[in-house]
Amino acid sequence: MIKTKIKKAIALAGIATIAATSSLGGVLNNTFAATIGTGSVAGTATFDSSVVWDDTFPGTATGTVSRIVVTAQVLPTLNMVISTGAIDLGTLESGTESNGSLDIEVGTNAANGVTITARSGSGGLTNTSDNSLQINDLVTDGVAESYTYASTAGTIDSTITGFATTGDLTSLEVNNNTTEHTIYTTNKPEQDDGTNADVAFTVAATSNAQTAAGNYQDTVTFTVTGNF
């Protein structure tokens, strides 16, 4: 009877030992199956994340470092080429319009395109000997003539989807030296292909029988603005 009790006690002690060992193993497993290292970025703790082992041999340990930023920059470019430095209207005849033109080519990577304006330097064709005499539609000098700017958009050379251009300035009387007349606008980048003009700019003048004889001149300033 005593021997039987002793055997039972030994058996129960063995079971308890096994259970305790199993429980301890679980604790150890749970403890050492977690973090075994850190994924980080030098000089900062902002990106730190745990590297976790799967607690097996052979096995794997995995960690990630996210939010690494990649940056780059594209510098802006903007070029405008005007085909000539002078427009000669020749000899004006009373009541007959005389015109001349030049071409403008633009190349840019401006995200929102460009605007080109033209501004008269004297508000009309001005007599080079007497600047009180002008050819325009004003009657300040007692004679009303005509002096106009106009523009026409050329072949589109941009390959950007959604590119649009406006370059059709209807013949507009020019009689001051302050107004920036818009002759060309776009909404996206365009290439300078060196072949097809983006816009043609035309100047026209008409004299009348009382327009004073002499040489007349105006200077035009073209301004291109890139909308980056």
SULCORZI-V675004 format. One line per field, one symbol per residue. phi: phi as a letter, one per 40 degrees, with the letter a starting at -180 (. if undefined). A space follows every 10 residues. Layout:
BEGIN
phi=???
END
This chain:
BEGIN
phi=.ccccccccc cccccccccc cccccccccc cccccbabca bdgacdcdac bbccgbbcab bbabbbgccb baabccbabb bbcacabbcg ccbdgbcbba aabbbbbabc dbgbbbbbbc cbgicbccca cccbbaccbd cgbbbaabba abccccbcbc cgcabbabcc dbcbaabbcc ccbabbbaca cccgbcccab bbbbabcbcb cdcicbabbb bbbbbcbc
END
